[in-house]
Amino acid sequence: MHRSATRLTRILACAAVPVMLVVAGCSSDSDSKGGSDSSSSGSSPSAKKSPTVAPAKFAKLPDPCSSIATKTITDLVPGTKSKSGTAGKSSDVSSRGNCSWNGLDDNGVKGSQYRWLDVSFYRYDSDASIALSGEQRATEQYGKEISRAKATEGAKEVKSAAAPGIGDEATTVTYKLRKTGEDFSYATVVARTANGVVVLTYNGTGYAGAKNPSTADLTKDALKAAKEAVTSVTTANK
């Protein structure tokens, strides 16, 4: 009886060993996993870096009223009252500016010719917050200005064409428009040079029986003035 009790005790003791090992093993796995999770949760992800964009080429704009040569103004706007032009208001002259000229060339009984010239400048800085360079922003504005010219209310015979040789890219938009009881011909040149956009509009009409100017003639003169305006952007940043 004594031997049987002793043998039973030994069997139970040996049977208990694997159980303890299993429990210990589970406890060890749990601690290991817990340590792993703790380590994982404690690690911080790398901070996101702001996107880098190319710096803007031009830092300023020219004086709009000095961007076109006086001789050009005299040729394109005969009879203008002020060759120095009329400057538009701007809250930030380094980002946008405008100037316009108008004049009536009175030829008495032969009629009169009216001309109006306007030039606007836009400059865009690079903006990392929207991941766009100044040049990319200017390209977007370039497209918008072309669309705006094409969508002029009341415009007829609207045509557009590429104008190579002016800045990085340029487009002419021509059309005819009736206003104040007269038929006007229009030629608009939209050009982009790096992060700058130039919009030049030239229009005119004939009064008192004078022949109206053709869009072809206006375009030729507008392109000449636009080249000077675009060049003035580069000159202003030297």
C-alpha positions as CSV (number, residue, x, y, z in Angstrom):
1,M,0.0,0.0,0.0
2,H,2.8,2.3,0.9
3,R,4.6,1.4,-2.3
4,S,1.5,2.1,-4.4
5,A,1.1,5.5,-2.8
6,T,4.7,6.4,-3.3
7,R,4.5,5.3,-7.0
8,L,1.4,7.3,-7.5
9,T,3.0,10.4,-6.1
10,R,5.9,10.1,-8.5
11,I,3.7,9.6,-11.5
12,L,1.7,12.8,-10.6
13,A,4.9,14.8,-10.1
14,C,6.3,13.7,-13.5
15,A,3.0,14.4,-15.2
16,A,3.0,17.9,-13.7
17,V,6.4,18.9,-15.3
18,P,5.2,19.2,-18.9
19,V,2.3,21.2,-17.8
20,M,4.5,23.7,-16.0
21,L,6.8,23.8,-19.0
22,V,3.9,24.6,-21.3
23,V,2.6,27.2,-19.0
24,A,6.0,28.7,-18.7
25,G,6.4,28.6,-22.4
26,C,3.1,30.3,-23.0
27,S,4.1,32.9,-20.4
28,S,7.4,33.4,-22.2
29,D,5.7,33.8,-25.6
30,S,3.2,36.2,-24.2
31,D,6.0,38.3,-22.6
32,S,8.0,38.2,-25.8
33,K,5.0,39.3,-27.9
34,G,4.2,41.9,-25.4
35,G,7.7,43.2,-25.5
36,S,7.6,43.2,-29.3
37,D,4.3,45.1,-29.3
38,S,5.6,47.6,-26.8
39,S,8.7,48.2,-28.9
40,S,6.7,48.6,-32.0
41,S,4.3,51.0,-30.5
42,G,7.1,53.0,-29.0
43,S,8.7,53.6,-32.4
44,S,7.6,56.8,-34.2
45,P,7.1,57.0,-38.0
46,S,9.5,59.2,-40.0
47,A,8.2,62.8,-40.3
48,K,6.8,63.6,-43.7
49,K,9.0,66.0,-45.6
50,S,7.5,68.9,-47.5
51,P,7.8,68.5,-51.2
52,T,10.6,70.6,-52.8
53,V,9.8,72.8,-55.8
54,A,12.1,74.7,-58.1
55,P,12.7,78.3,-57.1
56,A,11.0,81.1,-59.2
57,K,13.3,82.6,-61.9
58,F,11.9,86.2,-61.7
59,A,11.6,88.0,-58.4
60,K,10.0,91.2,-59.7
61,L,8.1,92.8,-62.6
62,P,9.0,95.8,-64.8
63,D,7.1,99.1,-64.6
64,P,4.2,98.3,-67.0
65,C,4.1,101.9,-68.4
66,S,7.8,101.7,-69.3
67,S,7.7,98.1,-70.7
68,I,7.0,99.3,-74.3
69,A,9.2,101.8,-76.1
70,T,7.9,105.3,-76.6
71,K,8.4,105.0,-80.4
72,T,6.2,101.8,-80.4
73,I,3.5,103.6,-78.5
74,T,3.6,106.5,-81.0
75,D,3.3,104.1,-83.9
76,L,0.6,101.9,-82.5
77,V,-1.5,104.6,-80.7
78,P,-1.3,107.8,-82.9
79,G,-2.9,110.7,-81.2
80,T,-2.4,109.4,-77.7
81,K,-2.8,112.0,-75.1
82,S,-0.1,110.5,-72.9
83,K,2.8,108.5,-74.2
84,S,3.7,107.6,-70.6
85,G,0.4,105.7,-70.3
86,T,-2.1,105.3,-67.5
87,A,-1.1,102.8,-64.8
88,G,-3.6,100.5,-63.2
89,K,-3.9,100.1,-59.5
90,S,-2.1,97.2,-57.8
91,S,-1.8,96.2,-54.2
92,D,1.4,94.3,-55.0
93,V,3.5,95.7,-57.9
94,S,5.9,92.8,-57.6
95,S,3.1,90.3,-58.5
96,R,0.9,92.2,-60.9
97,G,0.8,95.5,-62.9
98,N,-1.0,97.1,-65.8
99,C,-0.8,100.1,-68.1
100,S,-2.9,101.3,-71.0
101,W,-2.8,103.9,-73.8
102,N,-5.5,105.2,-76.1
103,G,-5.7,107.8,-78.8
104,L,-7.8,109.2,-81.7
105,D,-6.0,110.1,-84.9
106,D,-8.3,112.7,-86.4
107,N,-7.9,113.1,-90.2
108,G,-10.8,115.5,-90.7
109,V,-13.1,114.6,-93.6
110,K,-11.0,111.4,-94.2
111,G,-12.3,110.0,-90.9
112,S,-10.5,109.1,-87.8
113,Q,-8.7,106.1,-86.4
114,Y,-9.1,105.1,-82.7
115,R,-6.6,102.7,-81.0
116,W,-6.4,101.3,-77.6
117,L,-3.4,99.3,-76.1
118,D,-3.2,97.6,-72.8
119,V,-0.5,95.4,-71.2
120,S,-0.8,93.4,-68.0
121,F,1.9,91.5,-66.1
122,Y,1.5,88.6,-63.6
123,R,4.3,87.0,-61.6
124,Y,4.1,83.8,-59.6
125,D,6.3,82.6,-56.7
126,S,7.0,78.9,-56.1
127,D,4.7,77.4,-53.4
128,A,5.8,74.2,-51.6
129,S,2.5,74.0,-49.7
130,I,0.7,73.2,-53.0
131,A,3.8,71.5,-54.6
132,L,3.9,73.9,-57.5
133,S,6.8,75.9,-58.8
134,G,6.4,79.5,-60.0
135,E,6.7,78.3,-63.6
136,Q,3.9,75.7,-63.2
137,R,1.6,78.3,-61.6
138,A,2.4,80.8,-64.5
139,T,1.6,78.0,-67.0
140,E,-1.8,77.5,-65.4
141,Q,-2.5,81.3,-65.6
142,Y,-1.3,81.3,-69.2
143,G,-4.0,78.8,-70.2
144,K,-6.6,80.7,-68.2
145,E,-5.8,84.0,-70.0
146,I,-6.1,82.4,-73.4
147,S,-9.5,80.9,-72.5
148,R,-10.7,84.2,-71.1
149,A,-9.8,86.0,-74.3
150,K,-11.6,83.4,-76.4
151,A,-14.6,83.7,-74.2
152,T,-15.0,87.5,-74.6
153,E,-18.7,88.2,-74.5
154,G,-20.1,89.2,-77.8
155,A,-16.9,88.3,-79.7
156,K,-17.2,87.1,-83.3
157,E,-14.8,85.4,-85.7
158,V,-12.7,84.2,-82.8
159,K,-9.4,82.7,-83.9
160,S,-6.2,81.6,-82.0
161,A,-2.7,80.7,-83.1
162,A,0.6,79.9,-81.6
163,A,3.1,82.8,-81.6
164,P,6.6,81.3,-81.6
165,G,9.6,83.5,-80.6
166,I,8.0,85.3,-77.7
167,G,9.0,84.1,-74.3
168,D,8.7,80.4,-73.5
169,E,5.3,80.2,-75.2
170,A,2.8,82.6,-76.7
171,T,-0.6,82.6,-78.3
172,T,-2.6,85.2,-80.3
173,V,-6.4,85.5,-80.0
174,T,-8.2,87.7,-82.6
175,Y,-11.9,88.6,-82.9
176,K,-14.3,91.3,-83.8
177,L,-16.6,93.0,-81.3
178,R,-19.3,95.6,-81.7
179,K,-19.6,98.2,-79.0
180,T,-20.7,101.8,-78.7
181,G,-22.3,101.3,-82.1
182,E,-19.0,100.6,-83.8
183,D,-17.2,97.5,-85.0
184,F,-13.9,97.0,-83.3
185,S,-11.1,94.6,-84.3
186,Y,-9.1,92.9,-81.5
187,A,-5.7,91.2,-81.2
188,T,-4.6,89.8,-77.9
189,V,-1.2,88.2,-77.2
190,V,-0.8,86.0,-74.2
191,A,2.8,85.1,-73.4
192,R,4.6,83.2,-70.7
193,T,8.3,83.7,-69.7
194,A,9.4,81.4,-66.9
195,N,7.2,82.4,-63.9
196,G,5.8,85.5,-65.5
197,V,2.7,86.0,-67.8
198,V,2.2,89.0,-70.1
199,V,-1.2,89.8,-71.6
200,L,-1.3,92.5,-74.3
201,T,-4.5,93.6,-75.9
202,Y,-4.7,95.9,-78.9
203,N,-7.9,97.1,-80.6
204,G,-9.2,99.8,-82.8
205,T,-11.9,101.0,-85.2
206,G,-12.4,103.6,-87.9
207,Y,-14.7,106.6,-87.3
208,A,-16.6,108.9,-89.7
209,G,-16.3,106.6,-92.7
210,A,-12.6,105.6,-92.1
211,K,-11.8,101.9,-92.8
212,N,-11.6,99.6,-89.9
213,P,-8.2,98.0,-89.2
214,S,-7.9,94.4,-90.0
215,T,-7.2,91.8,-87.3
216,A,-4.1,90.8,-89.3
217,D,-2.6,94.3,-89.1
218,L,-3.5,94.6,-85.5
219,T,-1.9,91.3,-84.7
220,K,1.3,92.2,-86.4
221,D,1.6,95.4,-84.3
222,A,0.5,93.6,-81.1
223,L,3.2,91.0,-81.5
224,K,5.8,93.7,-81.8
225,A,4.7,95.3,-78.6
226,A,4.4,92.0,-76.8
227,K,8.0,91.1,-77.6
228,E,9.1,94.3,-76.0
229,A,6.9,93.7,-72.9
230,V,8.2,90.2,-72.4
231,T,11.8,91.3,-72.9
232,S,11.3,94.0,-70.2
233,V,10.6,91.2,-67.6
234,T,14.1,89.8,-68.1
235,T,15.6,93.2,-68.1
236,A,14.0,94.1,-64.8
237,N,15.5,91.1,-63.1
238,K,19.1,91.6,-64.3
